[in-house]
Each structure stands twice: as C-alpha cells, then as structure tokens.
C-alpha cells in the first residue's frame, strides 16, 4: 500500500492501524507496570468512535451502590468544573479549534477528530448552574463569562476569579453570588497557544499560589525544543507578587491537578506520547516535585529513552519515574481528591476522568476510575465509578468524561461529558 492509499484508509476507515505487532493483552497499570518495548509506527494508529450522544433515558453505568443523573444538560462541549463556596457550579465550554492541515496525516487526524466532536468552533465561555431546590438537578443557567480564548481551569480567591485561557491566566473581580462577570479581565501570565490547549488551574492549600498545567506543542518536540519553551510543564503563580515560574517540567500534557491532603503533595495526570504502540508508554498519575523533571520528550517512565528524539543525557539522568501507570492512551484528563465517605464503599483516593483513546488499535479509557490511596500513595488497583460511554463494538461514543469535581454537598461527584454535553451527578443509590 503506497502512502496516499494509507492516508485514505486512515481518513475513511473506523480503524486503520497498519500495525505490525499485536495489541498487548493487558494494560500497563500500577506502580510497577509491564510496558512493552516501543515500536515506531511509520503511520500512527488512528481509531476514534463516532460521537453520538445519549438517547433519552440512556445514562452511563454506575458502580454497585451508586446512581447517576444529569445535573445539567444541553451544554456545548463542557470540559471543566469548578464548584463555588455558595454551591454554584461553573462549567467551562471550549474545544480545540482547527487549523489548516499541512500534511496528509494532519488531514487524517482532523477528519477523525471532527467525527468525534473533538475539534471545531469553540463556545469560549463559562456557564453558571444553580440547583436552588437541592434536588440534584440545576434549574438555573446563566452565562458567567464569555468571549474568552478556550477557557478551561478556574479558581476563586476572595474577590478575585481566575481563568486559565489557552493564552494565559486572567483575573476578574468577583462578589459572592455573582452570576455574570464582565470586562476584559487582567492577564497575569502569558502562555503560548496551539498544540495541547487546556490550562488547568488549582489553588495551593494556603490559597497564596495558583498552579497551572501547560501541555506541549507537539508529540515529541517535532518542531524543535525552542518551540516548546515554557511548555510541557506545571507553572506556579504567586498571587501576591504576581510572579510566575515553572514548578516542574518534562510533563508532556499535565491536565488535572489535585492535592493529597495527608502529605500536602501536588498530584497530576499526564497524557504521554504517541507512535510507540498501544501501551507504550502509559499515561500516568504522579506526585509533582518542585523542580522535578519527568522525562518528556527524551525518555518515558523514568529513563526509558525515546530514540526518535535527539537526546539530552543530563536531563535523562534526572528523570523521575511516575508513581502510577494508568494504561496507554487513556487520555486521563480529569482529577480530584475524593475523601472516604463521599460515595459509599470508596475509601480515600483520586478520581480520574479518562476521556478515551483515539490512537490505539483497541480503545482504552472512556470511563471514570478511582485509585485508592494509603499513607499518601496509590495503594491498589483502579475501580470503575462510571463506564458505558463507549459502545461494545467501539464504533460509537455516547459520551467522553473529562473534568471531575466533588459536589458542594460533599456526597456527590460531578463529571463533565463533552460528547454527551452533560454534567453527570453520581451519588449513593
């Protein structure tokens, strides 16, 4: 098959793998995962289910003892959730915007992502949802903030509301109970646009700093490392001095951020590189050390060298092995700490929204999982909270989970679904 025929197969088929090696039978999961040797793919595997959404009465499957209902519906690609102290729920609605494709692979990738509703016109707004009667369904919806540039992360400190737009962190005046913010905002930190566009935000426990995840421009520094300056990192913004710095680096696309309360350590979920196989390397959950380097693009899972990249031996020697593997290409995006007692039968641990793969022969993710913790570290195998976002034949996506957050009642979990255009609410059955 010549290159043009291969590209045509990629655009037209549900799956075009051109794989020379069988898919791994088990996922690379846990603190000591078995990771297959990387196999360079001449043409990257593309497999993405067609976005369909949920029919009336159809909801995700929930773990025993749990039930799920739609807290908010009819959104436009909801990605991230912020629960305000007064119980209002903010949802950022944004998506990746297309750019002129430069190669046949770009054409194939964009065609695949459009079919999955993963690329297109971005709503560029944050909406506010209020459940005034406490029945678990929001009855009030207002546009909280609009005309932003792919807003994602949010944080509130006193009378200031912070937004993580793709091009920087902005601040806006806020008063308790506000249902709408106006004005252009004040940009505190400038980020480069393009590539991995999400900018998650989280406050430090003392509420004096904001941390922001900034993903790489490319897969493995494809446009040179100068183009990646300031990217593939977690940034720290001091709210008093308004000075920003890189807190940790070598994180290809760190999205969700959460604090582990016993140790006060910052944790993140990271989407790893493509083009080496279904399970190579795995996405991961890890604690984040100040000044730490986590390998991208030179190596993965510690010091496993990616020989597609011109090497930097000094950085490879410093690379930190992540704490917990989540399986290859799960697109683990959402992350929050869930204390014991929030949902029945679940101890302390981290909840992860796995958006789902688009670049492996057998799909992974498309579920909300829980990782139990003990003594500040992951302590067991993943447990499903929600699943059923993907049809059994892997051809249709009813939904794709992204952001996760604990509800204001402390006894519910909210999940953003950017294909179903729903915010799901999970509670005790």
C-alpha positions in Angstrom: 0.0 0.0 0.0 1.5 3.4 -1.0 1.4 6.4 1.3 -1.6 8.0 -0.4 -3.6 4.8 -0.1 -2.6 4.5 3.6 -3.7 8.1 4.3 -7.0 7.4 2.5 -7.5 4.3 4.7 -6.9 6.5 7.8 -9.5 9.1 6.8 -12.2 6.7 5.7 -11.9 3.7 8.0 -13.1 3.4 11.6 -9.7 1.9 12.2 -6.5 2.0 10.2 -3.7 0.7 12.2 -1.3 -0.7 9.7 0.0 -2.4 12.8 2.9 -5.0 12.5 2.6 -6.1 16.1 -0.4 -7.5 18.1 -2.1 -5.4 20.7 -1.0 -6.1 24.3 -3.4 -8.3 26.2 -3.1 -6.4 29.4 -2.8 -2.7 30.2 0.3 -1.2 31.7 -1.3 -0.2 35.1 0.0 0.3 38.6 3.2 1.2 40.4 5.4 -1.4 38.6 3.7 -1.8 35.2 4.9 -4.1 32.4 5.5 -1.8 29.5 6.0 -3.3 26.1 9.1 -2.3 24.1 8.4 0.8 22.0 7.7 0.1 18.3 8.0 3.1 16.0 4.9 3.4 13.9 5.5 4.7 10.4 2.0 6.0 10.3 0.3 6.5 13.6 -2.7 4.3 14.6 -5.9 6.3 14.3 -9.1 4.9 15.7 -11.9 7.1 17.0 -15.5 6.2 17.6 -18.2 8.4 16.1 -19.7 10.9 18.6 -23.4 10.1 19.0 -24.5 11.4 22.4 -27.1 9.9 24.8 -30.6 8.9 23.8 -33.5 9.8 26.2 -33.3 7.6 29.3 -29.8 6.3 28.5 -27.1 7.1 31.1 -23.7 5.8 32.0 -23.3 2.6 34.0 -22.5 3.2 37.7 -20.7 1.1 40.2 -22.9 -1.0 42.6 -24.4 1.2 45.3 -24.3 4.3 43.1 -26.7 6.1 40.8 -26.2 8.8 38.2 -28.4 11.6 36.9 -27.9 14.6 34.6 -27.2 17.6 36.8 -27.0 19.9 33.7 -27.8 19.3 30.0 -27.6 20.9 26.6 -24.1 22.3 27.0 -21.6 22.9 24.2 -18.6 20.7 24.8 -18.3 21.0 28.6 -14.7 20.4 29.8 -14.0 21.5 33.3 -15.9 22.1 36.6 -15.4 24.5 39.4 -17.8 24.4 42.5 -18.0 27.7 44.2 -18.4 28.0 48.0 -22.1 29.0 47.7 -22.8 25.8 45.8 -22.9 27.3 42.3 -21.3 25.1 39.7 -19.2 26.7 36.9 -18.5 24.8 33.7 -16.0 25.8 31.0 -17.3 25.2 27.5 -14.5 25.1 24.9 -12.8 22.8 22.4 -9.8 22.5 20.1 -10.1 24.8 17.1 -9.0 23.6 13.6 -6.0 25.0 11.7 -5.1 24.5 8.1 -3.7 20.9 7.8 -0.1 20.8 6.5 0.3 17.1 5.8 -1.9 14.0 4.8 -1.6 12.9 8.5 -3.0 16.3 9.6 -5.9 15.8 7.2 -6.5 12.3 8.6 -6.2 13.4 12.2 -8.6 16.4 11.8 -11.1 14.3 9.9 -11.0 11.7 12.7 -11.4 14.3 15.5 -14.3 16.2 13.8 -16.2 12.9 13.6 -15.7 12.6 17.3 -16.7 16.2 18.0 -13.2 16.9 19.4 -12.5 19.8 17.1 -14.5 22.7 15.7 -15.9 26.1 16.7 -15.3 26.7 20.4 -18.0 28.2 22.6 -15.3 30.1 24.6 -17.5 30.6 27.7 -18.1 29.7 31.3 -21.7 28.9 32.3 -23.1 29.0 35.9 -25.5 26.4 37.0 -27.6 26.7 40.2 -29.6 23.9 42.0 -31.7 26.1 44.2 -34.1 23.4 45.5 -31.3 20.9 46.2 -32.9 18.1 44.1 -29.6 17.3 42.3 -30.7 19.0 39.0 -29.7 22.6 38.2 -32.7 24.7 37.2 -30.9 28.0 36.7 -28.4 28.6 33.9 -26.6 31.9 33.2 -23.6 32.8 31.1 -21.0 33.6 33.7 -18.2 34.7 31.4 -18.0 34.8 27.6 -15.7 35.8 24.7 -12.7 34.1 26.2 -9.9 32.2 24.4 -10.6 28.5 25.1 -11.2 28.8 28.8 -10.5 25.8 30.9 -9.3 25.9 34.5 -10.9 28.2 37.1 -10.1 29.3 40.7 -11.7 31.7 43.2 -9.8 33.6 45.9 -11.8 36.1 47.9 -13.0 38.8 45.5 -10.9 37.6 42.5 -11.9 35.0 40.0 -9.1 33.4 37.9 -9.5 31.8 34.5 -7.0 29.6 32.6 -7.4 30.6 29.0 -5.2 28.9 26.5 -3.0 32.0 26.1 -2.7 32.9 29.8 -4.2 33.3 33.3 -6.7 36.2 33.6 -8.2 37.7 36.8 -11.7 39.3 37.2 -13.4 41.0 40.1 -16.0 38.8 41.8 -18.6 39.2 44.5 -20.3 36.3 46.3 -23.5 35.3 44.4 -22.4 36.9 41.1 -24.0 35.2 38.1 -22.1 37.1 35.5 -18.7 38.7 35.1 -17.9 41.4 32.6 -14.9 43.2 31.2 -11.7 42.0 29.5 -10.0 40.8 32.6 -6.4 41.3 33.5 -3.8 39.0 32.1 -1.3 37.9 34.8 0.7 35.2 32.9 1.2 34.7 29.2 1.1 31.2 27.7 1.8 30.1 24.2 -1.2 28.9 22.2 -1.5 25.9 19.9 -0.9 22.2 20.5 -2.3 20.9 23.8 -4.5 23.9 24.6 -6.0 23.1 28.0 -4.8 25.2 31.0 -6.0 23.6 34.3 -5.7 25.6 37.5 -5.6 24.7 41.2 -5.1 26.8 44.3 -2.4 25.9 46.8 -3.8 24.8 50.2 -2.9 28.2 51.7 -4.6 30.0 48.8 -1.5 32.0 48.1 -0.5 30.4 44.8 -2.1 29.0 41.6 -0.6 26.1 39.7 -1.4 25.7 36.0 -0.8 22.7 33.6 0.6 23.7 30.2 0.9 20.9 27.7 3.4 20.6 24.9 3.0 22.0 21.4 3.7 18.6 19.7 4.1 14.9 20.3 7.9 14.7 20.8 9.3 18.2 20.2 8.6 17.8 16.5 9.1 21.5 15.8 12.3 21.8 17.9 12.7 22.4 21.6 12.8 26.1 21.2 9.1 26.0 20.1 8.4 24.1 23.4 9.9 26.7 25.6 7.6 27.2 28.7 5.5 24.2 27.8 5.2 20.5 28.9 5.3 21.9 32.4 3.3 22.9 35.5 3.6 26.6 36.3 3.3 28.4 39.7 1.9 31.9 40.1 2.4 33.8 43.3 -0.8 35.7 43.8 0.8 38.4 46.0 3.8 39.3 43.8 2.1 38.1 40.5 5.4 36.5 39.5 5.3 33.1 37.7 7.8 30.4 37.2 8.0 26.8 36.0 7.4 24.5 39.0 8.0 21.1 37.3 8.8 20.1 33.7 9.1 17.2 31.3 5.4 16.6 31.6 4.0 16.1 28.1 0.5 17.1 28.9 -0.3 17.5 32.6 -4.0 18.3 32.8 -5.9 17.5 36.0 -4.3 18.7 39.3 -5.2 17.7 42.9 -3.8 17.9 46.4 -3.3 14.8 48.5 -4.3 16.1 52.0 -2.2 13.9 54.2 1.2 14.9 52.7 0.0 18.2 51.0 1.7 16.9 47.8 0.5 18.1 44.4 -0.6 15.4 42.0 -1.3 15.4 38.3 -2.4 13.1 35.5 -0.3 13.2 32.3 -1.0 12.2 28.8 2.1 10.6 27.3 3.5 10.5 23.8 2.1 8.7 20.7 3.5 6.5 18.0 5.2 3.7 20.0 2.3 1.3 20.4 -1.0 0.7 22.3 0.6 0.5 25.8 3.8 2.3 25.2 4.2 4.5 27.2 1.3 4.5 29.6 -0.4 7.7 30.8 0.2 8.2 34.4 -0.8 9.7 37.8 2.1 11.2 39.8 3.1 13.4 42.6 4.9 16.5 41.4 8.2 17.6 43.0 9.3 21.2 42.9 12.0 21.4 40.2 11.3 17.9 39.1 11.8 16.7 35.5 9.6 13.8 34.3 11.3 12.9 31.0 9.5 14.4 28.1 10.5 14.3 25.3 13.7 12.5 25.8 12.5 9.5 27.8 9.5 7.9 29.5 8.6 6.0 32.6 11.8 7.1 34.3 14.8 6.7 32.0 13.5 4.6 29.0 15.0 6.6 26.1 12.9 7.5 23.1 15.4 7.2 20.3 13.2 9.2 18.0 14.4 12.3 19.9 17.8 13.9 19.9 18.9 13.2 23.4 19.9 15.3 26.4 21.8 12.9 28.7 21.8 15.3 31.6 18.0 15.6 31.7 17.6 11.9 31.2 19.7 11.2 34.2 17.4 13.4 36.3 14.1 12.0 35.0 11.7 11.0 37.8 9.7 7.8 37.5 6.0 8.5 37.8 4.1 7.0 40.7 1.3 5.1 39.0 0.6 4.0 35.4 -2.9 4.3 34.0 -2.6 2.4 30.8 -1.7 3.5 27.3 -3.5 6.4 25.7 -6.4 6.5 28.2 -6.4 10.4 27.8 -6.7 10.7 31.6 -7.7 14.4 32.0 -9.9 15.0 35.0 -8.5 14.6 38.5 -9.8 15.3 42.0 -9.3 14.0 45.5 -12.3 12.1 46.9 -12.4 11.7 50.7 -13.7 8.5 52.2 -17.4 8.7 52.7 -18.1 10.8 49.7 -19.5 7.8 47.8 -20.4 4.6 49.6 -17.8 1.8 49.5 -15.0 4.1 48.4 -12.0 4.9 50.7 -9.7 7.9 50.3 -8.3 8.3 46.8 -8.2 10.0 43.5 -10.9 10.1 40.9 -9.8 10.3 37.2 -11.9 11.2 34.2 -10.5 9.2 31.3 -11.5 10.9 28.1 -10.6 7.9 26.0 -8.0 6.9 23.3 -8.1 7.8 19.6 -4.7 6.4 18.6 -4.5 2.7 19.6 -5.9 -0.5 17.9 -8.1 -1.4 20.9 -9.6 1.6 22.6 -8.9 2.4 26.3 -10.4 4.9 28.8 -13.9 6.1 28.2 -14.7 5.8 31.9 -14.3 7.4 35.3 -12.0 5.5 37.6 -10.9 5.6 41.2 -7.4 4.9 42.6 -7.3 4.2 46.3 -4.7 5.8 48.5 -3.0 4.9 51.7 -0.2 6.9 53.5 -0.2 9.4 50.7 0.4 6.9 47.9 -1.7 4.8 45.5 -2.4 1.5 47.2 -4.5 -0.7 44.9 -6.0 -1.4 41.5 -8.3 1.0 39.7 -12.0 0.7 40.4 -14.7 1.9 37.9 -17.1 4.6 39.1 -18.8 5.2 35.7 -18.5 3.4 32.4 -20.6 2.7 29.3 -19.6 5.8 27.5 -18.4 3.6 24.6 -20.4 1.1 22.6 -19.3 -2.6 22.8 -18.2 -2.6 19.2 -16.1 0.5 19.8 -17.7 2.3 16.9 -19.9 4.8 18.8 -19.2 7.2 21.7 -22.2 8.1 23.7 -20.1 10.4 25.8 -16.5 11.1 26.9 -15.7 12.0 30.5 -13.4 14.9 31.2 -13.4 17.1 34.4 -14.4 15.7 37.8 -15.3 17.6 41.0 -16.8 16.9 44.4 -20.3 18.4 44.7 -20.9 21.1 47.3 -22.9 18.7 49.5 -19.7 16.6 50.0 -21.7 13.5 49.0 -21.7 13.6 45.2 -19.3 13.5 42.3 -19.8 15.8 39.2 -18.5 14.7 35.8 -18.2 16.8 32.6 -19.1 14.8 29.5 -18.0 16.7 26.3 -19.7 14.4 23.8 -22.9 13.9 25.7 -22.9 17.7 26.5 -23.9 16.8 30.1 -22.7 17.2 33.6 -23.4 13.9 35.4 -24.0 13.7 39.1 -23.1 10.5 40.9 -24.5 9.8 44.4 -25.4 6.9 46.7 -28.2 4.7 45.4 
